[in-house]
Amino acid sequence: MKDDTLAGRRALVTGSTGGIGLAIADRLAAMGCEVLIHGLAPAAEGDAVAHGLASRHGAAVTYRRADLADLAEVEALLAATGGGPDILVNNAVTRHLVPIEALTPAAWDEDLAVNLSAPFHAIRLALPGMRARGWGRIVNMSSVYGLFGTAGRVGYVTTKTALIGLSRAVALETVRDRITCNAICPGSTPTPAIEARIAAGMAARGETDREAAIADFLAEKQPTRRFVAPGAVAGMVAFLCGPGGDDITGAALPIDGAWSAS
């Protein structure tokens, strides 16, 4: 049975050619939403991802490449939605996993630009259309590291923490406009970088049991000792965009296998 909950809505999901972003775009398209996916992939590669989503769900899905560290490209990306998105998911991210002394000024500036300034500008540009239509959903992808700190990723921790503050401030400014703004705080998900680290560790130790290696990797983090599935995060976004999310705004919602509870 086709789900048309979001039929007639337009969504922009940044950082959505893979991982959590792609899972979110897939879920929104399945709910009848017109979706603009975004990334840094070449046009042919991004168009192929968009075509796959469109074919699977019978929805209008397009791709646009944009460097979110460049304000002009952020503005062009928002303009490409045609009147502004009804649903904005700020998911794109940069990570630099080094101690603060080794983090270059350029890397710090990139973290601030992509992880924090781009969501600010996207929200700023999307809100007039949302207000005019009397409806909007904004979801900022924070992290469990937005709830507490860790060593070796100062730019990531700083920007993900700030995204929660941005979400709260925007929520209070839009609370009477049928617009919601929330932050989602996922724990560890199976990113290519993490998968590579697990594979390298297995090879170094001569292990063959991948599930056991994952449990060991997550032992000091997520009490479930399993990854958070991208589809679970997409399910939360879908809920927030549906009728059940009407009164959820200004929240920081962990999806982390009880990591933040321990």
WOCORKA-V710435 format. One record per backbone hydrogen bond with DSSP energy under -0.5 kcal/mol. CO is the residue of the C=O (numbers start at 1). NH is the residue of the N-H. Records with the same first field share a line. If there is no record, write none. Layout:
CO = NH  NH
This chain:
2 = 4
4 = 7
6 = 9
9 = 34
10 = 86  87
11 = 36
12 = 14  89
13 = 38
18 = 21  22
19 = 23
20 = 24
21 = 25
22 = 26
23 = 27
24 = 28
25 = 29
26 = 30
27 = 31
28 = 31  33
29 = 32
30 = 3
31 = 6
32 = 8
34 = 11
35 = 37  62
36 = 13
37 = 64
38 = 16
39 = 66
42 = 46
43 = 47
44 = 48
45 = 49
46 = 50
47 = 51
48 = 52
49 = 53
50 = 54
51 = 55
52 = 56
53 = 57
54 = 58  59
59 = 61
60 = 35
62 = 37
64 = 39
66 = 68
67 = 70
69 = 71
70 = 73  74
71 = 75
72 = 76
73 = 77
74 = 78
75 = 79
76 = 80
78 = 81
79 = 82
86 = 137
87 = 12
88 = 90  139
89 = 14  91
90 = 141
96 = 98
98 = 154
99 = 102  103
100 = 103
102 = 104
104 = 108
105 = 109
106 = 110
107 = 111
108 = 112
109 = 113
110 = 114
111 = 115
112 = 116  117
113 = 118
116 = 120
117 = 121
118 = 122
119 = 123
120 = 124
121 = 125
122 = 126
123 = 127
124 = 128
126 = 130
127 = 131
128 = 132
129 = 133
130 = 134  135
136 = 180
137 = 88
138 = 182
139 = 90  141
140 = 142  184
143 = 146
144 = 147  148
150 = 153
153 = 157
154 = 158
155 = 159
156 = 160
157 = 161
158 = 162
159 = 163
160 = 164
161 = 164  165
162 = 166
163 = 167
164 = 168
165 = 169
166 = 170
167 = 171
168 = 172
169 = 173
170 = 174
171 = 175
174 = 177  179
178 = 136
180 = 138
181 = 250
182 = 140
183 = 253
184 = 142  186
185 = 255
186 = 144
188 = 228
189 = 191
191 = 195
192 = 196
193 = 197
194 = 198
195 = 199
196 = 200
197 = 201
198 = 202
199 = 203
200 = 204
201 = 205
202 = 206  207
208 = 210
209 = 213
210 = 214
211 = 215
212 = 216
213 = 217
214 = 218
215 = 219
216 = 219
218 = 221
221 = 223
222 = 225
227 = 229
229 = 232  233
230 = 234
231 = 235
232 = 236
233 = 237
234 = 238
235 = 239
236 = 240
237 = 241
238 = 242
239 = 242  245
242 = 245
243 = 246
245 = 248
247 = 249
251 = 183  253
252 = 254
253 = 185
255 = 187
256 = 259
257 = 224
258 = 261  262
259 = 262
